[in-house]
């Protein structure tokens, strides 16, 4: 197709396919960019580019450059319509972080979620937000997720004497904070043979001893193990924590620990040997 002006011929066959291409590109790009809205703001950038292109065509058309016939009114009109569609779409999606189409159509939202992994991302963000909210709530209430900081907030020093004092008064909250913070069960240098803290509490008939033992067990202490009393057992000490409870007349702890039959048998064997040795000692050196 040709146009004739001032005796010169201009080819305008390109106008129809170019205009069609603009309309098709607009119809494809707008929903595609709206689909990507949760990840990027490309729709806004595309709109800015379209506006800039339209204004450039308009200015060149008004100036008649490179020549009036080179930029047809049909082309300017087509670009103007496409630019308007981009602008309307950008404005419509402004109030929807997930995109305008996803907010209006469930099927489109499902496709978007599958392609972009939105559900997984939202789940991770929700979990992170919940953790941050919990930390902020703890800070506002004077608490801390760090056991050592929480002990400091309570006015309790992070040291062995404070830990032992908590077991002596049966303060389960402070004991658990020490255990959660990593305080060991055995306290070197505080008792002969490094007596474990639970054994010390049993020996001293500490308050709420059963709850204390259950708390220690929850954090990994094994009440029935051979080293539950001393890391290196001594013949003069009962062979297990049950024996310490019986010897110290701590009936509550003994009842709690008597469920392990093997511990009871080992203690009875040890006790029998102790009685036999004591009987022999009292009989004198000449008794065989």
SEBATI-943333 format. One record per residue (C-alpha): residue number from 1; residue in three letters; x, y, z. Coordinates in nm, 2 decimals. Layout:
<atoms>
<atom num="NUM" residuo="ALA" xx="X" yy="Y" zz="Z"/>
...
</atoms>
This chain:
<atoms>
<atom num="1" residuo="UNK" xx="0.00" yy="0.00" zz="0.00"/>
<atom num="2" residuo="UNK" xx="0.14" yy="0.34" zz="-0.09"/>
<atom num="3" residuo="UNK" xx="0.05" yy="0.70" zz="0.00"/>
<atom num="4" residuo="UNK" xx="0.13" yy="0.98" zz="-0.24"/>
<atom num="5" residuo="UNK" xx="0.20" yy="1.34" zz="-0.12"/>
<atom num="6" residuo="UNK" xx="0.35" yy="1.63" zz="-0.30"/>
<atom num="7" residuo="UNK" xx="0.43" yy="1.39" zz="-0.59"/>
<atom num="8" residuo="UNK" xx="0.63" yy="1.15" zz="-0.37"/>
<atom num="9" residuo="UNK" xx="0.53" yy="0.79" zz="-0.29"/>
<atom num="10" residuo="UNK" xx="0.56" yy="0.65" zz="0.07"/>
<atom num="11" residuo="UNK" xx="0.52" yy="0.29" zz="0.17"/>
<atom num="12" residuo="UNK" xx="0.26" yy="0.25" zz="0.45"/>
<atom num="13" residuo="UNK" xx="0.21" yy="-0.13" zz="0.43"/>
<atom num="14" residuo="UNK" xx="0.40" yy="-0.16" zz="0.76"/>
<atom num="15" residuo="UNK" xx="0.13" yy="0.03" zz="0.96"/>
<atom num="16" residuo="UNK" xx="-0.13" yy="-0.25" zz="0.99"/>
<atom num="17" residuo="UNK" xx="0.11" yy="-0.52" zz="1.11"/>
<atom num="18" residuo="UNK" xx="0.29" yy="-0.28" zz="1.34"/>
<atom num="19" residuo="UNK" xx="-0.04" yy="-0.16" zz="1.50"/>
<atom num="20" residuo="UNK" xx="-0.15" yy="-0.52" zz="1.54"/>
<atom num="21" residuo="UNK" xx="0.18" yy="-0.61" zz="1.70"/>
<atom num="22" residuo="UNK" xx="0.14" yy="-0.33" zz="1.95"/>
<atom num="23" residuo="UNK" xx="-0.21" yy="-0.44" zz="2.05"/>
<atom num="24" residuo="UNK" xx="-0.11" yy="-0.81" zz="2.08"/>
<atom num="25" residuo="UNK" xx="0.20" yy="-0.72" zz="2.28"/>
<atom num="26" residuo="UNK" xx="-0.01" yy="-0.51" zz="2.51"/>
<atom num="27" residuo="UNK" xx="-0.27" yy="-0.78" zz="2.56"/>
<atom num="28" residuo="UNK" xx="0.01" yy="-1.03" zz="2.65"/>
<atom num="29" residuo="UNK" xx="0.24" yy="-0.81" zz="2.85"/>
<atom num="30" residuo="UNK" xx="-0.02" yy="-0.66" zz="3.09"/>
<atom num="31" residuo="UNK" xx="-0.15" yy="-0.99" zz="3.24"/>
<atom num="32" residuo="UNK" xx="0.21" yy="-1.14" zz="3.23"/>
<atom num="33" residuo="UNK" xx="0.35" yy="-0.84" zz="3.42"/>
<atom num="34" residuo="UNK" xx="0.06" yy="-0.84" zz="3.66"/>
<atom num="35" residuo="UNK" xx="0.13" yy="-1.21" zz="3.72"/>
<atom num="36" residuo="UNK" xx="0.48" yy="-1.12" zz="3.82"/>
<atom num="37" residuo="UNK" xx="0.37" yy="-0.83" zz="4.05"/>
<atom num="38" residuo="UNK" xx="0.46" yy="-1.01" zz="4.38"/>
<atom num="39" residuo="UNK" xx="0.82" yy="-1.05" zz="4.26"/>
<atom num="40" residuo="UNK" xx="0.88" yy="-0.73" zz="4.06"/>
<atom num="41" residuo="UNK" xx="0.73" yy="-0.40" zz="3.96"/>
<atom num="42" residuo="UNK" xx="0.80" yy="-0.45" zz="3.59"/>
<atom num="43" residuo="UNK" xx="0.44" yy="-0.33" zz="3.50"/>
<atom num="44" residuo="UNK" xx="0.53" yy="0.01" zz="3.64"/>
<atom num="45" residuo="UNK" xx="0.85" yy="0.02" zz="3.44"/>
<atom num="46" residuo="UNK" xx="0.67" yy="-0.10" zz="3.12"/>
<atom num="47" residuo="UNK" xx="0.42" yy="0.18" zz="3.17"/>
<atom num="48" residuo="UNK" xx="0.69" yy="0.44" zz="3.21"/>
<atom num="49" residuo="UNK" xx="0.86" yy="0.31" zz="2.89"/>
<atom num="50" residuo="UNK" xx="0.53" yy="0.32" zz="2.70"/>
<atom num="51" residuo="UNK" xx="0.45" yy="0.67" zz="2.81"/>
<atom num="52" residuo="UNK" xx="0.80" yy="0.79" zz="2.72"/>
<atom num="53" residuo="UNK" xx="0.77" yy="0.62" zz="2.37"/>
<atom num="54" residuo="UNK" xx="0.43" yy="0.78" zz="2.31"/>
<atom num="55" residuo="UNK" xx="0.55" yy="1.13" zz="2.41"/>
<atom num="56" residuo="UNK" xx="0.85" yy="1.09" zz="2.19"/>
<atom num="57" residuo="UNK" xx="0.63" yy="1.00" zz="1.89"/>
<atom num="58" residuo="UNK" xx="0.39" yy="1.28" zz="1.97"/>
<atom num="59" residuo="UNK" xx="0.67" yy="1.54" zz="1.98"/>
<atom num="60" residuo="UNK" xx="0.83" yy="1.41" zz="1.66"/>
<atom num="61" residuo="UNK" xx="0.49" yy="1.41" zz="1.49"/>
<atom num="62" residuo="UNK" xx="0.43" yy="1.77" zz="1.60"/>
<atom num="63" residuo="UNK" xx="0.78" yy="1.88" zz="1.48"/>
<atom num="64" residuo="UNK" xx="0.73" yy="1.69" zz="1.15"/>
<atom num="65" residuo="UNK" xx="1.06" yy="1.50" zz="1.19"/>
<atom num="66" residuo="UNK" xx="1.21" yy="1.31" zz="1.03"/>
<atom num="67" residuo="UNK" xx="0.92" yy="1.40" zz="0.79"/>
<atom num="68" residuo="UNK" xx="0.55" yy="1.43" zz="0.85"/>
<atom num="69" residuo="UNK" xx="0.46" yy="1.12" zz="0.65"/>
<atom num="70" residuo="UNK" xx="0.71" yy="0.90" zz="0.84"/>
<atom num="71" residuo="UNK" xx="0.50" yy="0.89" zz="1.16"/>
<atom num="72" residuo="UNK" xx="0.13" yy="0.84" zz="1.08"/>
<atom num="73" residuo="UNK" xx="-0.16" yy="0.94" zz="1.29"/>
<atom num="74" residuo="UNK" xx="-0.27" yy="0.57" zz="1.31"/>
<atom num="75" residuo="UNK" xx="0.06" yy="0.48" zz="1.46"/>
<atom num="76" residuo="UNK" xx="0.05" yy="0.76" zz="1.72"/>
<atom num="77" residuo="UNK" xx="-0.32" yy="0.66" zz="1.80"/>
<atom num="78" residuo="UNK" xx="-0.23" yy="0.30" zz="1.84"/>
<atom num="79" residuo="UNK" xx="0.07" yy="0.37" zz="2.07"/>
<atom num="80" residuo="UNK" xx="-0.15" yy="0.62" zz="2.27"/>
<atom num="81" residuo="UNK" xx="-0.42" yy="0.35" zz="2.33"/>
<atom num="82" residuo="UNK" xx="-0.17" yy="0.09" zz="2.43"/>
<atom num="83" residuo="UNK" xx="0.00" yy="0.34" zz="2.67"/>
<atom num="84" residuo="UNK" xx="-0.34" yy="0.42" zz="2.82"/>
<atom num="85" residuo="UNK" xx="-0.40" yy="0.05" zz="2.88"/>
<atom num="86" residuo="UNK" xx="-0.06" yy="0.01" zz="3.05"/>
<atom num="87" residuo="UNK" xx="-0.13" yy="0.31" zz="3.26"/>
<atom num="88" residuo="UNK" xx="-0.48" yy="0.19" zz="3.37"/>
<atom num="89" residuo="UNK" xx="-0.34" yy="-0.15" zz="3.45"/>
<atom num="90" residuo="UNK" xx="-0.05" yy="-0.01" zz="3.66"/>
<atom num="91" residuo="UNK" xx="-0.29" yy="0.21" zz="3.85"/>
<atom num="92" residuo="UNK" xx="-0.54" yy="-0.08" zz="3.90"/>
<atom num="93" residuo="UNK" xx="-0.26" yy="-0.30" zz="4.05"/>
<atom num="94" residuo="UNK" xx="-0.12" yy="-0.04" zz="4.28"/>
<atom num="95" residuo="UNK" xx="-0.34" yy="-0.13" zz="4.57"/>
<atom num="96" residuo="UNK" xx="-0.28" yy="-0.51" zz="4.53"/>
<atom num="97" residuo="UNK" xx="0.06" yy="-0.64" zz="4.62"/>
<atom num="98" residuo="UNK" xx="-0.02" yy="-0.97" zz="4.46"/>
<atom num="99" residuo="UNK" xx="-0.14" yy="-0.82" zz="4.14"/>
<atom num="100" residuo="UNK" xx="-0.49" yy="-0.70" zz="4.03"/>
<atom num="101" residuo="UNK" xx="-0.59" yy="-1.01" zz="3.84"/>
<atom num="102" residuo="UNK" xx="-0.49" yy="-1.24" zz="4.12"/>
<atom num="103" residuo="UNK" xx="-0.70" yy="-1.04" zz="4.36"/>
<atom num="104" residuo="UNK" xx="-1.00" yy="-1.08" zz="4.14"/>
<atom num="105" residuo="UNK" xx="-0.97" yy="-1.43" zz="4.01"/>
<atom num="106" residuo="UNK" xx="-0.89" yy="-1.74" zz="4.22"/>
<atom num="107" residuo="UNK" xx="-0.78" yy="-1.95" zz="3.92"/>
<atom num="108" residuo="UNK" xx="-0.53" yy="-1.68" zz="3.82"/>
<atom num="109" residuo="UNK" xx="-0.41" yy="-1.66" zz="4.18"/>
<atom num="110" residuo="UNK" xx="-0.35" yy="-2.04" zz="4.19"/>
<atom num="111" residuo="UNK" xx="-0.15" yy="-2.03" zz="3.87"/>
<atom num="112" residuo="UNK" xx="0.05" yy="-1.74" zz="4.01"/>
<atom num="113" residuo="UNK" xx="0.12" yy="-1.92" zz="4.34"/>
<atom num="114" residuo="UNK" xx="0.23" yy="-2.24" zz="4.16"/>
<atom num="115" residuo="UNK" xx="0.46" yy="-2.06" zz="3.91"/>
<atom num="116" residuo="UNK" xx="0.62" yy="-1.82" zz="4.16"/>
<atom num="117" residuo="UNK" xx="0.62" yy="-2.03" zz="4.48"/>
<atom num="118" residuo="UNK" xx="0.41" yy="-1.77" zz="4.66"/>
<atom num="119" residuo="UNK" xx="0.27" yy="-2.01" zz="4.92"/>
<atom num="120" residuo="UNK" xx="0.61" yy="-2.13" zz="5.03"/>
<atom num="121" residuo="UNK" xx="0.74" yy="-1.77" zz="5.04"/>
<atom num="122" residuo="UNK" xx="0.43" yy="-1.65" zz="5.24"/>
<atom num="123" residuo="UNK" xx="0.47" yy="-1.95" zz="5.48"/>
<atom num="124" residuo="UNK" xx="0.84" yy="-1.87" zz="5.54"/>
<atom num="125" residuo="UNK" xx="0.76" yy="-1.50" zz="5.59"/>
<atom num="126" residuo="UNK" xx="0.48" yy="-1.58" zz="5.83"/>
<atom num="127" residuo="UNK" xx="0.70" yy="-1.80" zz="6.04"/>
<atom num="128" residuo="UNK" xx="0.97" yy="-1.54" zz="6.04"/>
<atom num="129" residuo="UNK" xx="0.72" yy="-1.27" zz="6.14"/>
<atom num="130" residuo="UNK" xx="0.58" yy="-1.49" zz="6.42"/>
<atom num="131" residuo="UNK" xx="0.93" yy="-1.54" zz="6.56"/>
<atom num="132" residuo="UNK" xx="1.00" yy="-1.17" zz="6.55"/>
<atom num="133" residuo="UNK" xx="0.67" yy="-1.10" zz="6.71"/>
<atom num="134" residuo="UNK" xx="0.75" yy="-1.35" zz="6.99"/>
<atom num="135" residuo="UNK" xx="1.09" yy="-1.19" zz="7.05"/>
<atom num="136" residuo="UNK" xx="0.93" yy="-0.84" zz="7.06"/>
<atom num="137" residuo="UNK" xx="0.66" yy="-0.95" zz="7.30"/>
<atom num="138" residuo="UNK" xx="0.92" yy="-1.11" zz="7.52"/>
<atom num="139" residuo="UNK" xx="1.13" yy="-0.79" zz="7.52"/>
<atom num="140" residuo="UNK" xx="0.82" yy="-0.58" zz="7.60"/>
<atom num="141" residuo="UNK" xx="0.73" yy="-0.81" zz="7.89"/>
<atom num="142" residuo="UNK" xx="1.08" yy="-0.80" zz="8.03"/>
<atom num="143" residuo="UNK" xx="1.16" yy="-1.15" zz="7.92"/>
<atom num="144" residuo="UNK" xx="1.42" yy="-1.28" zz="7.68"/>
<atom num="145" residuo="UNK" xx="1.44" yy="-1.60" zz="7.46"/>
<atom num="146" residuo="UNK" xx="1.80" yy="-1.63" zz="7.59"/>
<atom num="147" residuo="UNK" xx="1.80" yy="-1.82" zz="7.92"/>
<atom num="148" residuo="UNK" xx="2.11" yy="-1.64" zz="8.04"/>
<atom num="149" residuo="UNK" xx="1.97" yy="-1.30" zz="7.97"/>
<atom num="150" residuo="UNK" xx="1.64" yy="-1.40" zz="8.14"/>
<atom num="151" residuo="UNK" xx="1.83" yy="-1.51" zz="8.45"/>
<atom num="152" residuo="UNK" xx="2.00" yy="-1.17" zz="8.45"/>
<atom num="153" residuo="UNK" xx="1.66" yy="-1.00" zz="8.42"/>
<atom num="154" residuo="UNK" xx="1.55" yy="-1.20" zz="8.73"/>
<atom num="155" residuo="UNK" xx="1.86" yy="-1.08" zz="8.92"/>
<atom num="156" residuo="UNK" xx="2.03" yy="-1.43" zz="8.92"/>
<atom num="157" residuo="UNK" xx="2.39" yy="-1.46" zz="8.83"/>
<atom num="158" residuo="UNK" xx="2.51" yy="-1.72" zz="8.58"/>
<atom num="159" residuo="UNK" xx="2.73" yy="-1.92" zz="8.82"/>
<atom num="160" residuo="UNK" xx="2.75" yy="-2.24" zz="9.01"/>
<atom num="161" residuo="UNK" xx="2.65" yy="-2.11" zz="9.35"/>
<atom num="162" residuo="UNK" xx="2.33" yy="-1.95" zz="9.21"/>
<atom num="163" residuo="UNK" xx="2.25" yy="-2.28" zz="9.04"/>
<atom num="164" residuo="UNK" xx="2.30" yy="-2.48" zz="9.36"/>
<atom num="165" residuo="UNK" xx="2.10" yy="-2.22" zz="9.56"/>
<atom num="166" residuo="UNK" xx="1.81" yy="-2.26" zz="9.32"/>
<atom num="167" residuo="UNK" xx="1.80" yy="-2.64" zz="9.38"/>
<atom num="168" residuo="UNK" xx="1.82" yy="-2.58" zz="9.75"/>
<atom num="169" residuo="UNK" xx="1.51" yy="-2.37" zz="9.75"/>
<atom num="170" residuo="UNK" xx="1.33" yy="-2.58" zz="9.48"/>
<atom num="171" residuo="UNK" xx="1.30" yy="-2.29" zz="9.23"/>
<atom num="172" residuo="UNK" xx="1.20" yy="-2.49" zz="8.92"/>
<atom num="173" residuo="UNK" xx="1.19" yy="-2.18" zz="8.69"/>
<atom num="174" residuo="UNK" xx="1.54" yy="-2.07" zz="8.77"/>
<atom num="175" residuo="UNK" xx="1.67" yy="-2.44" zz="8.75"/>
<atom num="176" residuo="UNK" xx="1.52" yy="-2.48" zz="8.41"/>
<atom num="177" residuo="UNK" xx="1.67" yy="-2.15" zz="8.28"/>
<atom num="178" residuo="UNK" xx="2.01" yy="-2.28" zz="8.40"/>
<atom num="179" residuo="UNK" xx="1.96" yy="-2.61" zz="8.22"/>
<atom num="180" residuo="UNK" xx="1.83" yy="-2.45" zz="7.91"/>
<atom num="181" residuo="UNK" xx="2.13" yy="-2.22" zz="7.90"/>
<atom num="182" residuo="UNK" xx="2.37" yy="-2.52" zz="7.91"/>
<atom num="183" residuo="UNK" xx="2.48" yy="-2.54" zz="8.28"/>
<atom num="184" residuo="UNK" xx="2.63" yy="-2.89" zz="8.33"/>
<atom num="185" residuo="UNK" xx="2.48" yy="-3.14" zz="8.57"/>
<atom num="186" residuo="UNK" xx="2.82" yy="-3.19" zz="8.74"/>
<atom num="187" residuo="UNK" xx="2.99" yy="-2.91" zz="8.92"/>
<atom num="188" residuo="UNK" xx="3.37" yy="-2.96" zz="8.94"/>
<atom num="189" residuo="UNK" xx="3.53" yy="-2.82" zz="9.25"/>
<atom num="190" residuo="UNK" xx="3.21" yy="-2.78" zz="9.45"/>
<atom num="191" residuo="UNK" xx="3.17" yy="-3.12" zz="9.61"/>
<atom num="192" residuo="UNK" xx="3.42" yy="-3.40" zz="9.68"/>
<atom num="193" residuo="UNK" xx="3.44" yy="-3.63" zz="9.38"/>
<atom num="194" residuo="UNK" xx="3.23" yy="-3.38" zz="9.17"/>
<atom num="195" residuo="UNK" xx="2.89" yy="-3.49" zz="9.30"/>
<atom num="196" residuo="UNK" xx="2.62" yy="-3.42" zz="9.05"/>
<atom num="197" residuo="UNK" xx="2.37" yy="-3.15" zz="9.11"/>
<atom num="198" residuo="UNK" xx="2.07" yy="-3.38" zz="9.12"/>
<atom num="199" residuo="UNK" xx="2.25" yy="-3.62" zz="9.36"/>
<atom num="200" residuo="UNK" xx="2.33" yy="-3.32" zz="9.58"/>
<atom num="201" residuo="UNK" xx="1.97" yy="-3.21" zz="9.58"/>
<atom num="202" residuo="UNK" xx="1.85" yy="-3.56" zz="9.67"/>
<atom num="203" residuo="UNK" xx="2.12" yy="-3.59" zz="9.95"/>
<atom num="204" residuo="UNK" xx="2.01" yy="-3.25" zz="10.09"/>
<atom num="205" residuo="UNK" xx="1.64" yy="-3.34" zz="10.08"/>
<atom num="206" residuo="UNK" xx="1.57" yy="-3.03" zz="9.86"/>
<atom num="207" residuo="UNK" xx="1.21" yy="-2.91" zz="9.82"/>
<atom num="208" residuo="UNK" xx="1.01" yy="-3.04" zz="9.53"/>
<atom num="209" residuo="UNK" xx="1.27" yy="-3.30" zz="9.46"/>
<atom num="210" residuo="UNK" xx="1.05" yy="-3.52" zz="9.24"/>
<atom num="211" residuo="UNK" xx="0.98" yy="-3.22" zz="9.01"/>
<atom num="212" residuo="UNK" xx="1.35" yy="-3.13" zz="9.01"/>
<atom num="213" residuo="UNK" xx="1.44" yy="-3.48" zz="8.91"/>
<atom num="214" residuo="UNK" xx="1.18" yy="-3.48" zz="8.63"/>
<atom num="215" residuo="UNK" xx="1.32" yy="-3.15" zz="8.51"/>
<atom num="216" residuo="UNK" xx="1.68" yy="-3.27" zz="8.51"/>
<atom num="217" residuo="UNK" xx="1.57" yy="-3.59" zz="8.32"/>
<atom num="218" residuo="UNK" xx="1.39" yy="-3.37" zz="8.06"/>
<atom num="219" residuo="UNK" xx="1.72" yy="-3.20" zz="7.99"/>
<atom num="220" residuo="UNK" xx="1.91" yy="-3.53" zz="7.94"/>
<atom num="221" residuo="UNK" xx="2.01" yy="-3.63" zz="8.30"/>
<atom num="222" residuo="UNK" xx="1.98" yy="-4.01" zz="8.34"/>
<atom num="223" residuo="UNK" xx="1.88" yy="-4.09" zz="8.70"/>
<atom num="224" residuo="UNK" xx="1.95" yy="-4.46" zz="8.66"/>
<atom num="225" residuo="UNK" xx="2.30" yy="-4.44" zz="8.51"/>
<atom num="226" residuo="UNK" xx="2.61" yy="-4.54" zz="8.70"/>
<atom num="227" residuo="UNK" xx="2.74" yy="-4.18" zz="8.69"/>
<atom num="228" residuo="UNK" xx="2.42" yy="-4.02" zz="8.82"/>
<atom num="229" residuo="UNK" xx="2.59" yy="-3.97" zz="9.16"/>
<atom num="230" residuo="UNK" xx="2.96" yy="-3.93" zz="9.08"/>
<atom num="231" residuo="UNK" xx="3.13" yy="-3.93" zz="8.74"/>
<atom num="232" residuo="UNK" xx="3.37" yy="-4.19" zz="8.89"/>
<atom num="233" residuo="UNK" xx="3.18" yy="-4.39" zz="9.15"/>
<atom num="234" residuo="UNK" xx="3.34" yy="-4.45" zz="9.49"/>
<atom num="235" residuo="UNK" xx="3.30" yy="-4.76" zz="9.70"/>
<atom num="236" residuo="UNK" xx="3.20" yy="-4.56" zz="10.00"/>
<atom num="237" residuo="UNK" xx="2.91" yy="-4.39" zz="9.82"/>
<atom num="238" residuo="UNK" xx="2.59" yy="-4.57" zz="9.72"/>
<atom num="239" residuo="UNK" xx="2.61" yy="-4.70" zz="9.36"/>
<atom num="240" residuo="UNK" xx="2.32" yy="-4.51" zz="9.22"/>
<atom num="241" residuo="UNK" xx="2.08" yy="-4.22" zz="9.29"/>
<atom num="242" residuo="UNK" xx="1.82" yy="-4.45" zz="9.44"/>
<atom num="243" residuo="UNK" xx="2.08" yy="-4.55" zz="9.70"/>
<atom num="244" residuo="UNK" xx="2.15" yy="-4.19" zz="9.78"/>
<atom num="245" residuo="UNK" xx="1.78" yy="-4.13" zz="9.83"/>
<atom num="246" residuo="UNK" xx="1.74" yy="-4.43" zz="10.07"/>
<atom num="247" residuo="UNK" xx="2.06" yy="-4.35" zz="10.26"/>
<atom num="248" residuo="UNK" xx="1.96" yy="-3.98" zz="10.31"/>
<atom num="249" residuo="UNK" xx="1.60" yy="-4.09" zz="10.41"/>
<atom num="250" residuo="UNK" xx="1.45" yy="-3.90" zz="10.11"/>
<atom num="251" residuo="UNK" xx="1.14" yy="-4.10" zz="10.07"/>
<atom num="252" residuo="UNK" xx="0.99" yy="-3.89" zz="9.79"/>
<atom num="253" residuo="UNK" xx="1.30" yy="-3.93" zz="9.58"/>
<atom num="254" residuo="UNK" xx="1.34" yy="-4.30" zz="9.67"/>
<atom num="255" residuo="UNK" xx="0.98" yy="-4.37" zz="9.56"/>
<atom num="256" residuo="UNK" xx="1.03" yy="-4.19" zz="9.23"/>
<atom num="257" residuo="UNK" xx="1.35" yy="-4.38" zz="9.16"/>
<atom num="258" residuo="UNK" xx="1.23" yy="-4.72" zz="9.28"/>
<atom num="259" residuo="UNK" xx="1.06" yy="-4.78" zz="8.95"/>
<atom num="260" residuo="UNK" xx="1.40" yy="-4.90" zz="8.81"/>
<atom num="261" residuo="UNK" xx="1.43" yy="-5.25" zz="8.95"/>
<atom num="262" residuo="UNK" xx="1.79" yy="-5.28" zz="8.85"/>
<atom num="263" residuo="UNK" xx="1.88" yy="-4.97" zz="9.06"/>
<atom num="264" residuo="UNK" xx="1.71" yy="-5.12" zz="9.36"/>
<atom num="265" residuo="UNK" xx="1.90" yy="-5.45" zz="9.32"/>
<atom num="266" residuo="UNK" xx="2.23" yy="-5.28" zz="9.28"/>
<atom num="267" residuo="UNK" xx="2.18" yy="-5.07" zz="9.59"/>
<atom num="268" residuo="UNK" xx="2.07" yy="-5.38" zz="9.80"/>
<atom num="269" residuo="UNK" xx="2.38" yy="-5.57" zz="9.69"/>
<atom num="270" residuo="UNK" xx="2.60" yy="-5.27" zz="9.78"/>
<atom num="271" residuo="UNK" xx="2.42" yy="-5.23" zz="10.11"/>
<atom num="272" residuo="UNK" xx="2.47" yy="-5.60" zz="10.19"/>
<atom num="273" residuo="UNK" xx="2.84" yy="-5.57" zz="10.13"/>
<atom num="274" residuo="UNK" xx="2.86" yy="-5.26" zz="10.35"/>
<atom num="275" residuo="UNK" xx="2.68" yy="-5.43" zz="10.63"/>
<atom num="276" residuo="UNK" xx="2.91" yy="-5.74" zz="10.60"/>
<atom num="277" residuo="UNK" xx="3.22" yy="-5.52" zz="10.61"/>
<atom num="278" residuo="UNK" xx="3.08" yy="-5.33" zz="10.91"/>
<atom num="279" residuo="UNK" xx="3.01" yy="-5.65" zz="11.10"/>
<atom num="280" residuo="UNK" xx="3.35" yy="-5.78" zz="11.03"/>
<atom num="281" residuo="UNK" xx="3.51" yy="-5.46" zz="11.15"/>
<atom num="282" residuo="UNK" xx="3.32" yy="-5.47" zz="11.48"/>
<atom num="283" residuo="UNK" xx="3.41" yy="-5.83" zz="11.54"/>
<atom num="284" residuo="UNK" xx="3.78" yy="-5.75" zz="11.55"/>
<atom num="285" residuo="UNK" xx="4.08" yy="-5.84" zz="11.35"/>
<atom num="286" residuo="UNK" xx="4.10" yy="-6.21" zz="11.47"/>
<atom num="287" residuo="UNK" xx="3.76" yy="-6.32" zz="11.34"/>
<atom num="288" residuo="UNK" xx="3.77" yy="-6.50" zz="11.01"/>
</atoms>
